[in-house]
Structures are given as structure tokens and as C-alpha cells.
Amino acid sequence: MVAWEYALLVRRYQGQGRNFHVTFVWYGPDGSRNDVTAYGDTAIAHLNRVGREGWELVSAAEDVNNVQGSTEVHRYHLKRPLR
């Protein structure tokens, strides 16, 4: 039987008009929380990076709130075999 470990990559977009800010945060299987924004400016760049480390995308979810300005939160759930 394969044992898995799980992680979460969160992309947060906050902006209004032409001003916006995008951040990426990695929630590791050990409970750590790291700002990984500097590693890339797209979700694809981050997913390819962690894919090379053995992580597999399990699911993705999006929350959008456009009532006051624009906020988007994308959650990428990943897993890999426990080492």
C-alpha cells in the first residue's frame, strides 16, 4: 500500500483597476507555510517546479470575490508518495 503526503499551493490575486498584487504560498506536509512568490509569477511555473520534486496535482479550486475590487484565491492540492 502506498502512503501519501499532501501539500497546498495557494495563489492569491488582489487588485483594483490597474493595480494588482499576486502572491504564492506553499503549505507543506509538515505544517510549514512559506511565501514562494519569488520562484515564479504563474501557477504553471510553481506547479512545474514542485512536479520536478515528485508532487502531483490532485485538485484545484477557485474563489472569486468581485464585490469591492477584485480578489481571486486559487488552491492547488498536491500529493506525493511518502518517502
C-alpha positions in Angstrom: 0.0 0.0 0.0 1.3 3.5 -0.9 1.3 6.1 1.8 0.9 9.7 0.7 1.9 13.2 2.0 -0.1 16.2 1.0 0.6 19.9 0.4 -1.2 23.0 -0.8 -0.2 25.8 -3.1 -2.3 29.0 -2.8 -2.3 31.7 -5.4 -3.8 35.0 -4.2 -4.6 37.8 -6.6 -5.7 41.1 -5.1 -6.2 44.2 -7.2 -8.3 47.1 -8.2 -8.1 48.6 -11.7 -4.5 48.5 -13.0 -3.1 48.0 -9.5 -2.7 44.3 -8.5 -0.6 42.0 -6.4 -0.1 38.3 -6.9 1.4 36.0 -4.2 2.0 32.3 -3.9 2.2 30.5 -0.6 3.2 26.9 -0.1 1.7 24.9 2.8 4.0 21.9 3.3 3.1 18.5 4.7 5.0 19.3 7.9 2.7 22.3 8.6 5.1 24.9 7.3 3.9 28.0 5.5 6.3 29.6 3.0 5.9 32.6 0.7 7.2 31.2 -2.6 6.3 34.1 -4.8 9.9 34.7 -5.8 10.1 31.3 -7.5 7.7 32.3 -10.4 4.9 34.6 -11.5 2.5 32.0 -12.8 0.8 29.0 -11.3 2.2 26.8 -14.1 5.8 27.8 -13.1 5.1 26.8 -9.5 3.3 23.5 -10.4 6.2 22.6 -12.8 8.7 23.3 -10.1 7.0 21.1 -7.5 6.2 18.5 -10.1 10.0 18.0 -10.5 10.1 17.3 -6.8 7.6 14.5 -7.2 4.4 16.3 -6.4 1.2 15.5 -8.4 -1.8 17.8 -8.7 -4.9 16.2 -7.2 -7.4 19.1 -7.4 -7.8 22.8 -7.9 -10.4 25.2 -6.6 -11.0 28.9 -7.1 -12.8 31.6 -5.1 -13.6 34.9 -6.7 -15.0 38.0 -4.9 -15.6 41.0 -7.1 -17.9 43.0 -4.8 -15.3 45.5 -3.7 -12.3 45.4 -6.1 -11.1 42.1 -7.3 -9.9 39.1 -5.2 -9.1 35.7 -6.5 -7.8 32.7 -4.5 -6.7 29.6 -6.3 -5.9 26.5 -4.3 -3.8 23.6 -5.8 -3.9 20.4 -3.7 -1.0 18.1 -4.3 0.3 14.7 -3.2 3.4 12.6 -3.5 4.4 9.2 -2.1 5.6 9.4 1.4 9.4 9.0 1.5 
